[in-house]
């Protein structure tokens, strides 16, 4: 094997190792992002469950009549939004800014 062939094989092995390492880093980053996403969704569901409880729509509450659904959902959403604003005030401020922009149009 000539020195040139040896250098070429070494470069090829090194490039392959870099590609494998880069692929592993990307997979780890995607896994981390997925875990963060799933955790945020779980927290949102917990918050929604709590909002429904505070709004009075859990436990022994009788089934909703068809005309009451909109009011129940609005009440739950209002409580949920208030809780969410306490947890993540920056997110709430951004939404308020967007709402103001829409109102101006």
Secondary structure as UniProt FT lines:
FT   HELIX           3..54
FT   TURN            55..56
FT   TURN            59..60
FT   HELIX           66..68
FT   HELIX           69..87
FT   HELIX           89..104
//
